[in-house]
Amino acid sequence: MNIQALTRFFMWCTIINAGLLVFSAVMFMSAQDFVYSRAC
């Protein structure tokens, strides 16, 4: 495994993680009342 393969792998990991973070933040902001009513 060379440095280019590792760079590409970690680039995709970063993109996927950022996408999941944005998705979860948008879901939390759009469904705030539902989340709070289920948590308590």
Phi, psi and omega in degrees: 000125183259178185292329179292320178294319178295319179298316180295318179299311181290332175296315180292324176299318180295317180296316180294317179295319178295320178297318178294322178295315178295317180298315181292324178294317178295318179296319180294319180289326183278337182240039186297315180297319179295318180294315181291325181289330179278334185283331184259000000 
